[in-house]
Amino acid sequence: MRTSIATVSLSGSLTEKLTAASRAGFDGVEIFENDLLASPLTPEEIRARCADLGLTIDLYQPMRDVEALPEEEFARALRRARHKFELMRRLGTDTVLVCSSVSPHAVDDDDLAAGQLSRLADLAREHGVRVAYEALAWGRHISTWDHAWRVVESADHPALGTCLDSFHILSRGSEPKDLGGIADIPGEKIFFLQLADAPLLAMDVLQWSRHYRCFPGQGGFDVAGLLRHVLRAGYTGPLSLEVFNDVFRQSEAGPTAVDARRSLLTLQESVGLAAPPAPAAPTGVAFAELVTPDAAPVSAVLGALGFARTARHRGKPVDLWERGEARVLVNTGPAERREGTRLAAVGLESPDPRGAARRAEALLAPVLPRRRAPGDAPLEAVAAPDGTELFFCATGRPGLPDWRADFEDTGVVADADADADAVAEAEADAAWRVDHLSLTQPWHQFDEAALFHRGVLGLRPQESVDVADPYGLLRSRAVSTDDGAVRIVLTVGAAPTDDTAHAQHIALATDDVVAAARAYRAAGGTLLPIPANYYDDLAARFEFADGELETYRELGILYDRDGYGEFRHCYTHTVGRLFFELVQRDGGHRGYGAANAPVRLAAQHAARGLTGG
């Protein structure tokens, strides 16, 4: 189906918005009246600009407060409408959005509303215009889709139809299973469909609409369920996005338009309207790549954690560190000194690397060009919204390119020392792998990142969590495979200037976090100290075996428990923008220690204050 976007959904001037929509691949736009009024271009020039960009103008909006009015007020509304219809002729568009009235002059009289909408449609037809009537969720007397449709049906005018808006319908608590009546509306009488998602919030619906809408798949509404009903009615018009969002208004129009288009592609896939390459959900983490101007500090941490530098890239300053199934690349090539050590790339094990790349490209993920020396493995890679490079890997699988072939062994064995404890150490090493990665997102790309990881990578998003920090709030949302083989935590601060979320981290799974913490400390590593008050509270909340809590207090180990199992974890000090977490999951624990995050964040702030970092 054709796709469209309202200009109000993007930031910038009207010409910037039109250019962004065209480059993202939209077929058309809704022209929001304020954008037109603020533009120096004439309606004819806007029409020509859209034509040059390959865009149709699918809707002009909005017209407000035109029905169920006293006759004198309605006469003024018709005068406004006549002017707008002439303007639309100059723009080259034939459909206008009319919102249900919020005027204090409006009366609760459906017959009057139907009669006046019919007279408005008479005037519209004279100008070659159709009227799409929409129920605002906060309309004075008409605030539901079915009420609006009854009025349209009663008016029985060929130039009058209804506009369905997913926000106005779903924000009132309507469940898609209760919206079967939409399928009974004749498809030709649904003149337009506007789509938006939103987080589930308990607040005034007008403020909710004006500030917190988001693209389908980024919120809590079942937009796909609603769309299925509309399609069953026989609707054949465009799928159009109308999103009011404070973050989008402050973001660059180009990336926002791409995010918007991706949301429609994934929505169309979910209802059977599109068939991009099937998801190839990752099966594990092949490696995490760190970029640093100075390898010594992070190498010291890795060494203390029991990692061995097992290989070096043949043509680049990249070292491979391994312990068990956990692999970390340390790259001293393109580092920016002001950032220090950072997590720059992730290798994801994929059942079909080429298929995963094709899907990513179909869903508008930037494909990364890669300079390869002769003999280098041809790896598929794309960029995530935050710039993290994602490589689709097939480690050790015959017949497929293996990234490890680009490395030469250093002669160091990764899994054991040559002593009497070699077997036991090898068994301990076997449990080590990447449990999860925490990726810091730019403030304006948090929702985009969640949709990207779900739609492009096939990961399942969990609920967003707010975490208290001593200097603000952090938002966090985990995405994972169903079996937990890949877990990624997306985090963001509460404002564009918030620097509390800048640290990234790699969580390493072990089957004995106490032994791992003791070994790390014995090797010279520094564990994050946790305040004694935390352990006093822990003693009140849980029962522990004799000496267990004292061990946790000594090593700075935090503890949590859910309905599935237990979670023990501790942290290294931060190097640049990165720290490591040691994790022990028992009994299928599904969380990430969110209950402990405020304590951890406060401890990290305190540690930075002590070190001057």
N, C-alpha and C positions, 0 to 999 in steps of 0.2 A: 504494500500500500504506500501511497505518497506520504511523505513526512513534512511537518511544518513546525515552526517555532515562533512564539510571540516575541516581538522585539523587547518587551519588558523583561524577558528572561535573561538578557545579556547586558553587559555594561558598555559604556562608551556612547559615541555619537551614533545617529541612525546609520550613517554610511559604514561605520566600523561594525555595527551589528549585522548589517546586510552582508558585508564581506565575510565575516566570521561564519554566518549561517551557510553561505554558499560553499566556502572552503570545507566545512564539515560534512557537506553532502546532503543538506536539506533541499527539498523540492520547492518549498514555499515558506512564506512568513505571514504572521498576523501583524499588521501595523497597529501599534498602540498609539492612541491619539496624542499623548504627551510627547512621544518621539517625533511625530510629524510636526507638532506645533513648535518644537525647539529646533527643527532642522532649517538651514538656510536654503535648502532645495525646494523648488516648487513641486506640487503633486506630479506634474508631468515629468520632471527630472527624476523624481523618486521612482516613478513607473519605469522610465528608461533605464535607470540604474539597476533595478531588479531584473529587467529583461536581459541586460548585459551580463548579469551574474547567473542567469539561468534560473531565477526565482520567480514564482508566481506570488501575487498578493492574494492570499486565500481568505482573509477576513480583515475588516476594519473594526476596531473596538476602542472603548465601549460607548454605547449610548445608555444613559441612565434616566430613571424617573420619568417614564413616558406613559405609564398605564395606570388605570384606576384613579384618575385625577379629576378634580372639579373641572368643568368645561373650560374655564378661563385658563387654568394651568395647562390643560391638555393642548389648547390652542398655541400656547408658547412652546410646548414640546414639539408640535408639528412644525413650527417655524424653524426650530433648531434642526429637526430631522431633514427638512427640505434642503437646508444648507449642506448638511453632511452627505446627503445622497448626491448632490451635485459634486461635492469634493470627491466622493468615491468614483464617480464617472471619470474624473480627471486622473485618479490613481489607477483606474483599470481594474477595480475589484467589485464584486457583485454581492457580497454577503456582509451584513453588519450584525454585530453582537449587541443585543438589547438585554440588559440586566433587570431582574425584578426590582421593583421600586423600593427604595428606603426613604422616600420623601415623607415628611410629616403630613403632607397634604393628601397622601394616598389613602383610599378608603378600602375597607374589606368587602369588596363586591366583585365576585368573579365574572358576573355578566358584564359589568361595566369594563372590567379589565379586558375581557375577550372582545367587546365591541370596539374599544379604543385601539387595541392591537390590530384589529381588522382594518380600521381606518388608516392606521400607520402603514400597514401592508399595502393598502390601495395606493398610497403615495409612493411607497417603495417600488411597486411594480411599474409605475409611470416612469421611473428612472432606471429600470432594469435591475433592481436590487431585491435581494431576499432578506428577510428578517429572521435571525436565529435568536429565540427567546430562551434565556437562561435563568434558573432559580438560584439567586444568591443564598448561601446558607444563613445569612443574617437579614434576608429580605423582610420588609415590614409585615407583609401579609402572605406573600408567596415565597417559601423558603425550601421547598423540596422538589425534586425532579418530577414526581408524579402529579403534584399540584400544578406545576408549570405546564405539563403535558395536557392536563384536563382543560386548562384555559386555551391552549393552542388548538386542541381538538374541537372545542366549542366554537372558536372563532372560524374554523373551517375555511381558511384562505390559502390559495396556492402559493402565495409569496411569504407565508408565515410558517415556520417550523420551530423545532426546539434545538437548543444547544445543550449537550450533556457535558458536565465538568466533574471529573473524578473527585477533586477536592471537595466541592460543594456537596456531592453525594455522600462520600465516605466519611467526611468530617462530622456528619450528624449521627454517626454510629451505625449506619446502614452496612450490613454484611452482604457481600455479593450473592450469597444463597437466598437472601431476601429480596433481590432485585430482579427476579424473573420477569416482572411486568415490563421491564425495558425491552425484552425480546418481542413484546406484543406491539410495540410502536412500529408503524410502517417505516421501513428503512429510509424511504424517500422523504419522510418528515423529520428525520434527524439531520438537520442542516449542517451541524458541526459537532466535533468531539474535541474537548480539551482535556489533557492529561497532566496530572501532577501527583506526586507522592508527598508524604509528610511524616515526621516522627510523631509517635502517639503522645500527645501532651494534653494536660488538663488545664486549659486556659481559654480565654475569650476567643471565639472562632474567628472574628475579624482580625485580631492581632496575629493569631495562628496563621491565617491565610496570607497576611501581608508580609510576614517576616520569616516563616519557617517552611514554606513549601520546598520540595526538592524534586529531583527527577525520578521517574519510576524505577523502583528497585533500590532506592536509597533510604526509604522511610519504612513505615509500618503498615501502610495500606495495601490491600489486595487489589492493586490496579489491574492485574492480569484477569482476575475473576470478573471485574466489572467490564473489561474490554470484551470478554467472551460473550456476555449478554448483548452488548451493543452489536457485535458482529452477527449474532444470531438474528437480530432484528433486520439485517440486510444493509447495514450502513456501509457505504463505499467511499466516503470522503476521506480526507487526510487524517492521519494521527498527528495531533498538534500539541505541543508542550506550552503550557502557560504557568510559569513558575515565578513567584515573588519570593526573593531570598536575599537577605542582607549581605551574605558572603558573596553571592554571584554578582551583586551590584558593585563589589569592590575588586573583583577578579578580572583578569584579562578575558576579553570576549572570545578569543580564538580557542583556548583550551576548554573554556566552559561550553562552547558550542560542540566541541568534539565529545565531551562528557555527555552532553544532552543527546547527541546522535547515538552514542553507544548505548544509552539507556533505552532508546527506542528499538535498537537492533535486538537487544536481549529481551525486551518485552515482546517484540514480534516473534522471536524464537519460542518464547514460553507459551504462546497461544497458537502456534503452528502457521504463522504468516511468513516466516523466514526460516531458512535452513542453512546457517553458517556451518563450517566444519565442526564436528561434534567435539565437546570438551574432552581433553585428555588430562584428567586430574593428576597432579604430581603424586608420586609414590614415596618421596623422601627428599631430604636435603643432601645434594651432592657435595656442596661446599658453601662456605661464606667467605667472601673476599673483602679484606680490609685494605684500604689505601692509607698510607702514612708517610710523612716526610722523614720519619726516623723509626726504623724497625726495632731498635733496641728495647724501648720500654714495653711494647706489646709482646715482643719475643720473650722477654723475661717473664711476663705473666703466663704466656703459653707454656714455657718450659716448666714453671712452677706447677702448672696444672697437669703436668705429666705428658704434654704433647712432645713429639719429636719432629725435628725438621728433616723430613724424609726425602724431599726432592726439590729441584729448582727448575724453573722454566728455561727452555733452551735459548730463547732469544729475548726474554724480558726480565726485569728485576723483580721476580715474583717467586716466593718460597712457599712450599707446601708443608704445612704442619698437620700431623695426624695423631689421633688417639682413638683406637677402636674404629667406629664408623663416623666419628666426628672429624671433619676436615676444614681447615682454615687456611686460606691463601693470604699472604702478606705481600702487598704490592707497594714498592717504593718509587714507582714510576711517576704517575701524574698527580701526586699529592699537592694539595694547596696548604701551605704552612699555617694559614690562619685557622684552618679547621682542625688540624691535628689528625689523629687516627679516627677513621670513620668506616662504617659498613657501606660499601659501595656497590656490591654485586652479590647475587645469590644464584647458585646452581641448583636447579630443581630436577630431581630424577623424574623422567617422563616415560610413560609406556610408548609414546609416539612423538618424539621430538619435532619432526617435521609437521605432523598434524597439529601439535600444540602451537607451533609458530604460525601455521596457516589460520588457525582460529584467532589468534591474537591479532594478526594483520586484518582479518575480516571485521574484527571489532575495534578497529582503528588504533590499536597499540602501535607506537612508533617502532618500526623494525630497525635495529641498530646495525649500521655497517661495521664490519670488523676487518681490520688490516691483518692479514695472515701471511706468515712466512711460508715458503714451500714446505709442505709436510705437516703444517699445523692442522689440528682437527677442525673441520668445518662445523662450528657450533651455531645453532639458531639462538638469537637473542632479541629481546624487546626491552623497551623502557617502561617502567611503572610510572604512575603520575608524579611521584616524588623524585624521579630520576634514577632510582635504583635499577641497575641492569639485571635482567632476569635471563639466565641461560637454561635452555632445555637440554638435559644431559641424559646419556645412556651409559653410565659408568660400568665398565667391565662386561658389556653385553656384546657378544660376537656379531659381527656384521654391521655394527653401527659405530659412528665416530666416538672415540673415547677421549675426553679432555685430558686424561692423565698421560696420554701418549705424547703430549707436548712437554712433559717434565722428564728430567734425568734424575735418577736416584742419587742420593748423597751417600748411600751405604749405611745409613742409620736405620735400625729396625724400629718400627713404630710401636710394637705391642709388648715388648718385654726387654729387660736387661739380662745379660748373660750371667745369671747367678742362680742360686738354689730356689729363689722365689719366682723364677721366670714363669712357671706354669700358672701360679696363682695370680700373678700380675696380668698375664695374658687374658685370663678369665675375667678379671675385673675390667680390663680395657674393653672387652667385647661388649659390655653394657653401655659404653660411652657412645653417644650420638647427639645430634642437635635436637633438643626438645622443642624449642621454639625460638623465633627471632622477633625482636621488637624493632619496628621501623617507625621513625619519627616522620610525621607528615606535615607539609606546609599547612598553615591554618586554613587556607581556602580550598584545600583538596582532600579533606578528610572523608567526606561522603563519596567523592569521586573514587578515592582509593578503595573503599569498601565495595563499590560496584565493580571496579576493575578486577579485584581479586576474585570476586564471585563469578562475574561473567566471562572474563578472559581465562582465568586459571581453573575455574570449577571448584573453588573453595566455598565452604558453607559459612556465612557470617553468623556470629552470635550477637546478643544484645549489646548495645553501647553502654559503657559504664563510666560514670564520673568519679574521679579519684581526687580526694583532697590533698593539696600540696600546701606547704607553709606559705607560699606566695601566690596562690590561685587555685584553679581547678584544672585537672587534666581530663581529657576525654580519651577513652580507650575502647577499642573494638577488636575482638579476635576473629580471625577467619581460619578455617582448618578443613582438612579432609575428614570424612566420616570416621576413619579409623585413627585419626590423630597422628598419622605419619608425617604430616606437614602442618605446622601451626605457626601462624604469623600474627603478631599483635600490632595493631596500628594505633599510634598515639598522637595526640596533638594538644597544644596548650590552648588556653581559653581566649586568646587574643593574638592579633598579628605580631605584637611586640613581646609576647610571652616567651621567655627563654627557659622555662622550667622543663620543657619536654625535649630539649635538644639532645640529650644522651640517648644513644642506641644501645641495645645489648643482645648478646648471644647467650641463650640458656642451654646448658649442657646437661644431658640426662646421665645419671649414674644410679646404680642400684644400692649405693651406700654413701649418702651425702656426708655422714659424719667422718668416715674414713677419708673421703675425698678432701674434705675441709682440713682435716689434720695433716694430710700429706701436702696440701698446698701451702699451709702455714709453715710446715717443717722445711719446705723447699725455699723459704724466704718470701712467700707471698703474703700480702696484707689483705685480711678480710674486713668487710665493712662492719664497724662496731655498732651494736644495737643497744638502745637505752635499757637500763635495768627495769624501768617501769613497764616495758612491754612484757617482760617475762613474769612480772608480778600479776599482770592482767591475764596472761596465758594460763597461769596456775589456777586462776579463778574460773576460767572458761572450760578447761579440759583436765582430765586426769591422766597422769603420766606414770610410767614405771619409775622405781627408785633410781635416782641419779640421772634420768633422761633429761629433765628440764635443765639441770645444772650443766649438762653437756651442751645443750643448745645455747645457753647463756654464755658459756665460755667461748664458743665458736661463732656466735652471731647468727645462728640458724633460726629461721622463722618457721612457723608451723601453721597449717590450716587443715580443715577437714570438711568434706561435703558428703552427700549421700552415697557416694561411690568409693571413697577412699581417703587417703591422707596425702598431704603435700608438705615436703620439707625443702627449704631452699635457703641459700646464702649468696653473698655477693662479693666480688673482688672490688678493689678500688678502680676508679675511672681513669682510663688512659685516653687523652684527647676527648673524643665524643663517645667513647665506647667503654662498656664494662661487661664482665661475664657473670653469669648466674649459674650456680650448681643446683640441680634439681633432682629430687627423688620423688617419683609418683608411686604410690602403692594403692592397689585395689581399684585402679581405673579412675582415679581422681581427674576431674575434667577442667578444673580451674587453673588460674595462673597466679594465685596469691594476691588477688585484688584487695582482700581485707587487710593485708599487711603493707600494701603500697604506701599509704600515708606515712607509716613509720620508716619505711625504707627511704622515701623521698626526703624526709626530715633529716635522716642520718646522712644522706649524701650531701645535702646542703651544709650540714655541720662539718662534714669531712672536707668539703671544698673550702669552707671558711678557715679551717685549720691549716690547710696546705697552701692557701692563697690561690687555688685553682678556680 
